[in-house]
Amino acid sequence: MSALVPGNEALLKVVRKFSLLLPAQLAQLELRSYGIRAEILDEGSASVLPFDAMIYGIRLTVADADYEEASRLLDEMSDRNQSEDDA
């Protein structure tokens, strides 16, 4: 797991964009359960201005070194959710 340094966003990479806050928070929790530190950059504005978040997106970020694994884990999470919806 890579450490995120507050104020040094150059080390962060957007792993997913969401139009609603709850799915972003669930993805964040999924990544954290695997030891990957994930941050929602637009959480405050999404709470105050939800319509703007729906238009511009809510960014979930991870350290650059964790990007590949985080992307794979979120793809797996999406596949699991899709299979449950199909059942």
N, CA, C and O atoms as a Tinker XYZ file with bonds, in Angstrom:
   348  protein
     1  N      0.839000   -1.174000    0.000000    73     2
     2  CA     0.000000    0.000000    0.000000    64     1     3
     3  C      0.887000    1.240000    0.000000    63     2     4     5
     4  O      1.871000    1.299000    0.737000    81     3
     5  N      0.554000    2.200000   -0.797000    73     3     6
     6  CA     1.319000    3.443000   -0.864000    64     5     7
     7  C      0.663000    4.491000    0.018000    63     6     8     9
     8  O     -0.559000    4.533000    0.159000    81     7
     9  N      1.484000    5.319000    0.599000    73     7    10
    10  CA     0.962000    6.399000    1.428000    64     9    11
    11  C      0.626000    7.592000    0.541000    63    10    12    13
    12  O      1.349000    7.916000   -0.401000    81    11
    13  N     -0.480000    8.230000    0.866000    73    11    14
    14  CA    -0.850000    9.457000    0.165000    64    13    15
    15  C     -0.379000   10.629000    0.999000    63    14    16    17
    16  O     -0.586000   10.662000    2.212000    81    15
    17  N      0.241000   11.569000    0.364000    73    15    18
    18  CA     0.754000   12.741000    1.055000    64    17    19
    19  C     -0.224000   13.884000    0.839000    63    18    20    21
    20  O     -0.412000   14.321000   -0.296000    81    19
    21  N     -0.860000   14.385000    1.915000    73    19    22
    22  CA    -1.797000   15.495000    1.742000    64    21    23
    23  C     -1.124000   16.680000    1.069000    63    22    24    25
    24  O     -0.007000   17.059000    1.421000    81    23
    25  N     -1.814000   17.256000    0.102000    73    23    26
    26  CA    -1.289000   18.409000   -0.608000    64    25    27
    27  C     -0.408000   18.049000   -1.792000    63    26    28    29
    28  O      0.047000   18.939000   -2.510000    81    27
    29  N     -0.157000   16.762000   -2.013000    73    27    30
    30  CA     0.679000   16.354000   -3.143000    64    29    31
    31  C     -0.158000   15.493000   -4.082000    63    30    32    33
    32  O      0.076000   14.291000   -4.213000    81    31
    33  N     -1.124000   16.112000   -4.726000    73    31    34
    34  CA    -2.054000   15.399000   -5.586000    64    33    35
    35  C     -1.395000   14.800000   -6.828000    63    34    36    37
    36  O     -2.009000   13.983000   -7.515000    81    35
    37  N     -0.157000   15.191000   -7.124000    73    35    38
    38  CA     0.543000   14.629000   -8.275000    64    37    39
    39  C      0.739000   13.128000   -8.100000    63    38    40    41
    40  O      0.898000   12.408000   -9.086000    81    39
    41  N      0.731000   12.650000   -6.866000    73    39    42
    42  CA     0.899000   11.228000   -6.594000    64    41    43
    43  C     -0.415000   10.462000   -6.719000    63    42    44    45
    44  O     -0.424000    9.232000   -6.672000    81    43
    45  N     -1.514000   11.177000   -6.876000    73    43    46
    46  CA    -2.833000   10.550000   -6.957000    64    45    47
    47  C     -3.236000   10.324000   -8.397000    63    46    48    49
    48  O     -2.877000   11.085000   -9.296000    81    47
    49  N     -3.996000    9.253000   -8.593000    73    47    50
    50  CA    -4.516000    8.954000   -9.912000    64    49    51
    51  C     -5.995000    8.616000   -9.768000    63    50    52    53
    52  O     -6.375000    7.860000   -8.874000    81    51
    53  N     -6.824000    9.169000  -10.637000    73    51    54
    54  CA    -8.260000    8.893000  -10.589000    64    53    55
    55  C     -8.483000    7.483000  -11.119000    63    54    56    57
    56  O     -8.163000    7.171000  -12.266000    81    55
    57  N     -9.041000    6.638000  -10.252000    73    55    58
    58  CA    -9.283000    5.254000  -10.634000    64    57    59
    59  C    -10.710000    5.067000  -11.159000    63    58    60    61
    60  O    -10.956000    4.182000  -11.978000    81    59
    61  N    -11.647000    5.895000  -10.693000    73    59    62
    62  CA   -13.027000    5.852000  -11.181000    64    61    63
    63  C    -13.684000    7.207000  -10.954000    63    62    64    65
    64  O    -13.285000    7.975000  -10.078000    81    63
    65  N    -14.700000    7.479000  -11.763000    73    63    66
    66  CA   -15.570000    8.642000  -11.563000    64    65    67
    67  C    -16.987000    8.115000  -11.370000    63    66    68    69
    68  O    -17.411000    7.176000  -12.043000    81    67
    69  N    -17.701000    8.725000  -10.454000    73    67    70
    70  CA   -19.074000    8.329000  -10.141000    64    69    71
    71  C    -19.985000    9.542000  -10.249000    63    70    72    73
    72  O    -19.542000   10.680000  -10.095000    81    71
    73  N    -21.253000    9.290000  -10.514000    73    71    74
    74  CA   -22.204000   10.393000  -10.561000    64    73    75
    75  C    -22.958000   10.545000   -9.239000    63    74    76    77
    76  O    -23.621000   11.557000   -9.012000    81    75
    77  N    -22.857000    9.543000   -8.373000    73    75    78
    78  CA   -23.498000    9.606000   -7.058000    64    77    79
    79  C    -22.474000    9.299000   -5.976000    63    78    80    81
    80  O    -21.527000    8.545000   -6.204000    81    79
    81  N    -22.664000    9.881000   -4.805000    73    79    82
    82  CA   -21.699000    9.743000   -3.720000    64    81    83
    83  C    -21.684000    8.334000   -3.129000    63    82    84    85
    84  O    -20.606000    7.807000   -2.853000    81    83
    85  N    -22.838000    7.711000   -2.928000    73    83    86
    86  CA   -22.875000    6.403000   -2.276000    64    85    87
    87  C    -22.053000    5.340000   -3.005000    63    86    88    89
    88  O    -21.286000    4.636000   -2.349000    81    87
    89  N    -22.171000    5.187000   -4.329000    73    87    90
    90  CA   -21.318000    4.206000   -5.002000    64    89    91
    91  C    -19.818000    4.520000   -4.871000    63    90    92    93
    92  O    -18.998000    3.604000   -4.801000    81    91
    93  N    -19.468000    5.790000   -4.839000    73    91    94
    94  CA   -18.067000    6.171000   -4.644000    64    93    95
    95  C    -17.590000    5.748000   -3.258000    63    94    96    97
    96  O    -16.472000    5.257000   -3.103000    81    95
    97  N    -18.440000    5.940000   -2.256000    73    95    98
    98  CA   -18.080000    5.548000   -0.896000    64    97    99
    99  C    -17.969000    4.031000   -0.765000    63    98   100   101
   100  O    -17.086000    3.534000   -0.067000    81    99
   101  N    -18.859000    3.292000   -1.431000    73    99   102
   102  CA   -18.783000    1.830000   -1.394000    64   101   103
   103  C    -17.500000    1.333000   -2.067000    63   102   104   105
   104  O    -16.865000    0.400000   -1.575000    81   103
   105  N    -17.120000    1.943000   -3.174000    73   103   106
   106  CA   -15.879000    1.577000   -3.856000    64   105   107
   107  C    -14.675000    1.904000   -2.973000    63   106   108   109
   108  O    -13.715000    1.136000   -2.909000    81   107
   109  N    -14.735000    3.038000   -2.299000    73   107   110
   110  CA   -13.664000    3.424000   -1.387000    64   109   111
   111  C    -13.519000    2.380000   -0.273000    63   110   112   113
   112  O    -12.405000    1.976000    0.060000    81   111
   113  N    -14.629000    1.951000    0.293000    73   111   114
   114  CA   -14.592000    0.941000    1.346000    64   113   115
   115  C    -14.049000   -0.395000    0.827000    63   114   116   117
   116  O    -13.294000   -1.075000    1.521000    81   115
   117  N    -14.437000   -0.761000   -0.394000    73   115   118
   118  CA   -13.936000   -1.997000   -1.000000    64   117   119
   119  C    -12.414000   -1.953000   -1.110000    63   118   120   121
   120  O    -11.737000   -2.913000   -0.744000    81   119
   121  N    -11.885000   -0.859000   -1.606000    73   119   122
   122  CA   -10.435000   -0.738000   -1.753000    64   121   123
   123  C     -9.738000   -0.730000   -0.397000    63   122   124   125
   124  O     -8.696000   -1.361000   -0.226000    81   123
   125  N    -10.306000   -0.025000    0.549000    73   123   126
   126  CA    -9.695000    0.020000    1.884000    64   125   127
   127  C     -9.692000   -1.360000    2.537000    63   126   128   129
   128  O     -8.787000   -1.676000    3.310000    81   127
   129  N    -10.702000   -2.191000    2.230000    73   127   130
   130  CA   -10.735000   -3.536000    2.806000    64   129   131
   131  C     -9.581000   -4.392000    2.294000    63   130   132   133
   132  O     -9.232000   -5.395000    2.916000    81   131
   133  N     -8.990000   -4.007000    1.170000    73   131   134
   134  CA    -7.816000   -4.691000    0.618000    64   133   135
   135  C     -6.514000   -3.958000    0.945000    63   134   136   137
   136  O     -5.453000   -4.309000    0.431000    81   135
   137  N     -6.600000   -2.948000    1.796000    73   135   138
   138  CA    -5.404000   -2.234000    2.211000    64   137   139
   139  C     -4.960000   -1.132000    1.270000    63   138   140   141
   140  O     -3.838000   -0.637000    1.378000    81   139
   141  N     -5.826000   -0.741000    0.347000    73   139   142
   142  CA    -5.501000    0.336000   -0.585000    64   141   143
   143  C     -6.168000    1.610000   -0.089000    63   142   144   145
   144  O     -7.386000    1.665000    0.079000    81   143
   145  N     -5.366000    2.616000    0.140000    73   143   146
   146  CA    -5.917000    3.896000    0.596000    64   145   147
   147  C     -6.525000    4.616000   -0.597000    63   146   148   149
   148  O     -5.839000    4.920000   -1.574000    81   147
   149  N     -7.801000    4.879000   -0.505000    73   147   150
   150  CA    -8.526000    5.570000   -1.573000    64   149   151
   151  C     -9.163000    6.827000   -0.992000    63   150   152   153
   152  O     -9.652000    6.825000    0.138000    81   151
   153  N     -9.151000    7.880000   -1.767000    73   151   154
   154  CA    -9.718000    9.164000   -1.332000    64   153   155
   155  C    -10.747000    9.644000   -2.345000    63   154   156   157
   156  O    -10.553000    9.525000   -3.554000    81   155
   157  N    -11.836000   10.186000   -1.834000    73   155   158
   158  CA   -12.861000   10.804000   -2.684000    64   157   159
   159  C    -12.580000   12.300000   -2.671000    63   158   160   161
   160  O    -12.761000   12.965000   -1.651000    81   159
   161  N    -12.140000   12.821000   -3.802000    73   159   162
   162  CA   -11.743000   14.229000   -3.855000    64   161   163
   163  C    -12.930000   15.174000   -3.783000    63   162   164   165
   164  O    -12.804000   16.282000   -3.262000    81   163
   165  N    -14.064000   14.763000   -4.291000    73   163   166
   166  CA   -15.208000   15.675000   -4.408000    64   165   167
   167  C    -16.309000   15.374000   -3.401000    63   166   168   169
   168  O    -17.464000   15.737000   -3.624000    81   167
   169  N    -15.972000   14.718000   -2.301000    73   167   170
   170  CA   -16.992000   14.298000   -1.345000    64   169   171
   171  C    -17.740000   15.486000   -0.738000    63   170   172   173
   172  O    -18.964000   15.449000   -0.618000    81   171
   173  N    -17.023000   16.523000   -0.362000    73   171   174
   174  CA   -17.666000   17.686000    0.241000    64   173   175
   175  C    -18.601000   18.389000   -0.715000    63   174   176   177
   176  O    -19.737000   18.703000   -0.360000    81   175
   177  N    -18.135000   18.640000   -1.925000    73   175   178
   178  CA   -18.977000   19.333000   -2.899000    64   177   179
   179  C    -20.145000   18.461000   -3.336000    63   178   180   181
   180  O    -21.219000   18.981000   -3.639000    81   179
   181  N    -19.957000   17.139000   -3.375000    73   179   182
   182  CA   -21.049000   16.243000   -3.763000    64   181   183
   183  C    -22.157000   16.253000   -2.721000    63   182   184   185
   184  O    -23.330000   16.073000   -3.051000    81   183
   185  N    -21.784000   16.463000   -1.462000    73   183   186
   186  CA   -22.793000   16.531000   -0.398000    64   185   187
   187  C    -23.592000   17.825000   -0.468000    63   186   188   189
   188  O    -24.799000   17.835000   -0.226000    81   187
   189  N    -22.911000   18.908000   -0.799000    73   187   190
   190  CA   -23.551000   20.222000   -0.818000    64   189   191
   191  C    -24.249000   20.497000   -2.158000    63   190   192   193
   192  O    -25.338000   21.070000   -2.191000    81   191
   193  N    -23.616000   20.087000   -3.247000    73   191   194
   194  CA   -24.142000   20.348000   -4.591000    64   193   195
   195  C    -24.274000   19.034000   -5.373000    63   194   196   197
   196  O    -23.508000   18.792000   -6.306000    81   195
   197  N    -25.242000   18.185000   -4.998000    73   195   198
   198  CA   -25.329000   16.865000   -5.639000    64   197   199
   199  C    -25.565000   16.917000   -7.148000    63   198   200   201
   200  O    -25.119000   16.022000   -7.865000    81   199
   201  N    -26.249000   17.936000   -7.640000    73   199   202
   202  CA   -26.494000   18.008000   -9.081000    64   201   203
   203  C    -25.212000   18.304000   -9.854000    63   202   204   205
   204  O    -25.014000   17.780000  -10.950000    81   203
   205  N    -24.341000   19.142000   -9.290000    73   203   206
   206  CA   -23.036000   19.380000   -9.921000    64   205   207
   207  C    -22.222000   18.100000   -9.971000    63   206   208   209
   208  O    -21.552000   17.821000  -10.965000    81   207
   209  N    -22.282000   17.321000   -8.894000    73   207   210
   210  CA   -21.539000   16.056000   -8.857000    64   209   211
   211  C    -22.044000   15.100000   -9.928000    63   210   212   213
   212  O    -21.257000   14.369000  -10.528000    81   211
   213  N    -23.344000   15.102000  -10.169000    73   211   214
   214  CA   -23.905000   14.225000  -11.194000    64   213   215
   215  C    -23.405000   14.627000  -12.582000    63   214   216   217
   216  O    -23.239000   13.775000  -13.454000    81   215
   217  N    -23.168000   15.907000  -12.783000    73   215   218
   218  CA   -22.710000   16.406000  -14.086000    64   217   219
   219  C    -21.191000   16.222000  -14.233000    63   218   220   221
   220  O    -20.722000   15.701000  -15.245000    81   219
   221  N    -20.432000   16.650000  -13.225000    73   219   222
   222  CA   -18.976000   16.680000  -13.336000    64   221   223
   223  C    -18.293000   15.423000  -12.811000    63   222   224   225
   224  O    -17.139000   15.156000  -13.146000    81   223
   225  N    -18.993000   14.660000  -11.999000    73   223   226
   226  CA   -18.429000   13.422000  -11.476000    64   225   227
   227  C    -17.769000   13.574000  -10.123000    63   226   228   229
   228  O    -17.323000   14.654000   -9.737000    81   227
   229  N    -17.720000   12.467000   -9.420000    73   227   230
   230  CA   -17.075000   12.371000   -8.115000    64   229   231
   231  C    -15.860000   11.482000   -8.320000    63   230   232   233
   232  O    -15.995000   10.326000   -8.721000    81   231
   233  N    -14.689000   12.008000   -8.051000    73   231   234
   234  CA   -13.447000   11.300000   -8.366000    64   233   235
   235  C    -12.944000   10.479000   -7.178000    63   234   236   237
   236  O    -12.761000   10.992000   -6.074000    81   235
   237  N    -12.730000    9.205000   -7.439000    73   235   238
   238  CA   -12.116000    8.309000   -6.469000    64   237   239
   239  C    -10.657000    8.132000   -6.890000    63   238   240   241
   240  O    -10.370000    7.719000   -8.013000    81   239
   241  N     -9.747000    8.449000   -5.980000    73   239   242
   242  CA    -8.326000    8.423000   -6.326000    64   241   243
   243  C     -7.564000    7.442000   -5.447000    63   242   244   245
   244  O     -7.956000    7.141000   -4.319000    81   243
   245  N     -6.466000    6.959000   -6.003000    73   243   246
   246  CA    -5.530000    6.100000   -5.274000    64   245   247
   247  C     -4.123000    6.563000   -5.623000    63   246   248   249
   248  O     -3.921000    7.344000   -6.552000    81   247
   249  N     -3.167000    6.072000   -4.870000    73   247   250
   250  CA    -1.771000    6.350000   -5.200000    64   249   251
   251  C     -1.452000    5.719000   -6.546000    63   250   252   253
   252  O     -1.988000    4.667000   -6.894000    81   251
   253  N     -0.588000    6.361000   -7.287000    73   251   254
   254  CA    -0.214000    5.870000   -8.611000    64   253   255
   255  C      0.247000    4.407000   -8.560000    63   254   256   257
   256  O     -0.075000    3.620000   -9.450000    81   255
   257  N      0.994000    4.055000   -7.524000    73   255   258
   258  CA     1.509000    2.686000   -7.398000    64   257   259
   259  C      0.398000    1.660000   -7.176000    63   258   260   261
   260  O      0.588000    0.478000   -7.465000    81   259
   261  N     -0.755000    2.093000   -6.668000    73   259   262
   262  CA    -1.875000    1.184000   -6.386000    64   261   263
   263  C     -2.915000    1.154000   -7.501000    63   262   264   265
   264  O     -3.898000    0.417000   -7.415000    81   263
   265  N     -2.706000    1.944000   -8.539000    73   263   266
   266  CA    -3.735000    2.128000   -9.560000    64   265   267
   267  C     -4.161000    0.820000  -10.233000    63   266   268   269
   268  O     -5.358000    0.552000  -10.328000    81   267
   269  N     -3.233000    0.011000  -10.695000    73   267   270
   270  CA    -3.571000   -1.219000  -11.428000    64   269   271
   271  C     -4.381000   -2.180000  -10.563000    63   270   272   273
   272  O     -5.401000   -2.713000  -11.000000    81   271
   273  N     -3.917000   -2.395000   -9.330000    73   271   274
   274  CA    -4.626000   -3.312000   -8.434000    64   273   275
   275  C     -6.006000   -2.764000   -8.080000    63   274   276   277
   276  O     -6.983000   -3.512000   -8.042000    81   275
   277  N     -6.084000   -1.465000   -7.821000    73   275   278
   278  CA    -7.364000   -0.847000   -7.476000    64   277   279
   279  C     -8.351000   -0.965000   -8.632000    63   278   280   281
   280  O     -9.526000   -1.262000   -8.420000    81   279
   281  N     -7.882000   -0.735000   -9.834000    73   279   282
   282  CA    -8.743000   -0.845000  -11.006000    64   281   283
   283  C     -9.267000   -2.271000  -11.163000    63   282   284   285
   284  O    -10.446000   -2.477000  -11.452000    81   283
   285  N     -8.391000   -3.247000  -10.973000    73   283   286
   286  CA    -8.789000   -4.656000  -11.070000    64   285   287
   287  C     -9.827000   -5.006000  -10.003000    63   286   288   289
   288  O    -10.818000   -5.676000  -10.295000    81   287
   289  N     -9.601000   -4.556000   -8.773000    73   287   290
   290  CA   -10.538000   -4.841000   -7.684000    64   289   291
   291  C    -11.900000   -4.205000   -7.933000    63   290   292   293
   292  O    -12.929000   -4.817000   -7.649000    81   291
   293  N    -11.916000   -2.991000   -8.458000    73   291   294
   294  CA   -13.195000   -2.338000   -8.743000    64   293   295
   295  C    -13.914000   -3.002000   -9.911000    63   294   296   297
   296  O    -15.143000   -3.067000   -9.926000    81   295
   297  N    -13.159000   -3.495000  -10.886000    73   295   298
   298  CA   -13.776000   -4.265000  -11.979000    64   297   299
   299  C    -14.425000   -5.531000  -11.431000    63   298   300   301
   300  O    -15.541000   -5.877000  -11.819000    81   299
   301  N    -13.729000   -6.227000  -10.527000    73   299   302
   302  CA   -14.274000   -7.435000   -9.909000    64   301   303
   303  C    -15.524000   -7.112000   -9.097000    63   302   304   305
   304  O    -16.500000   -7.861000   -9.130000    81   303
   305  N    -15.493000   -6.006000   -8.373000    73   303   306
   306  CA   -16.652000   -5.580000   -7.589000    64   305   307
   307  C    -17.839000   -5.321000   -8.510000    63   306   308   309
   308  O    -18.963000   -5.728000   -8.215000    81   307
   309  N    -17.588000   -4.652000   -9.612000    73   307   310
   310  CA   -18.645000   -4.360000  -10.585000    64   309   311
   311  C    -19.211000   -5.648000  -11.174000    63   310   312   313
   312  O    -20.425000   -5.777000  -11.331000    81   311
   313  N    -18.335000   -6.608000  -11.500000    73   311   314
   314  CA   -18.784000   -7.895000  -12.029000    64   313   315
   315  C    -19.638000   -8.645000  -11.013000    63   314   316   317
   316  O    -20.666000   -9.221000  -11.369000    81   315
   317  N    -19.210000   -8.638000   -9.735000    73   315   318
   318  CA   -19.993000   -9.297000   -8.679000    64   317   319
   319  C    -21.374000   -8.672000   -8.566000    63   318   320   321
   320  O    -22.376000   -9.380000   -8.467000    81   319
   321  N    -21.427000   -7.358000   -8.580000    73   319   322
   322  CA   -22.716000   -6.664000   -8.465000    64   321   323
   323  C    -23.600000   -6.944000   -9.661000    63   322   324   325
   324  O    -24.814000   -7.084000   -9.515000    81   323
   325  N    -23.013000   -7.027000  -10.836000    73   323   326
   326  CA   -23.781000   -7.309000  -12.048000    64   325   327
   327  C    -24.360000   -8.713000  -11.997000    63   326   328   329
   328  O    -25.512000   -8.919000  -12.377000    81   327
   329  N    -23.561000   -9.703000  -11.522000    73   327   330
   330  CA   -24.063000  -11.075000  -11.441000    64   329   331
   331  C    -25.200000  -11.174000  -10.431000    63   330   332   333
   332  O    -26.152000  -11.924000  -10.646000    81   331
   333  N    -25.111000  -10.425000   -9.328000    73   331   334
   334  CA   -26.186000  -10.446000   -8.350000    64   333   335
   335  C    -27.452000   -9.830000   -8.919000    63   334   336   337
   336  O    -28.554000  -10.290000   -8.622000    81   335
   337  N    -27.305000   -8.798000   -9.732000    73   335   338
   338  CA   -28.473000   -8.167000  -10.369000    64   337   339
   339  C    -29.126000   -9.106000  -11.367000    63   338   340   341
   340  O    -30.348000   -9.096000  -11.517000    81   339
   341  N    -28.324000   -9.923000  -12.056000    73   339   342
   342  CA   -28.849000  -10.845000  -13.064000    64   341   343
   343  C    -29.538000  -12.050000  -12.427000    63   342   344   345
   344  O    -30.385000  -12.683000  -13.057000    81   343
   345  N    -29.183000  -12.367000  -11.189000    73   343   346
   346  CA   -29.752000  -13.558000  -10.523000    64   345   347
   347  C    -31.182000  -13.356000  -10.101000    63   346   348
   348  O    -31.792000  -14.263000   -9.533000    81   347
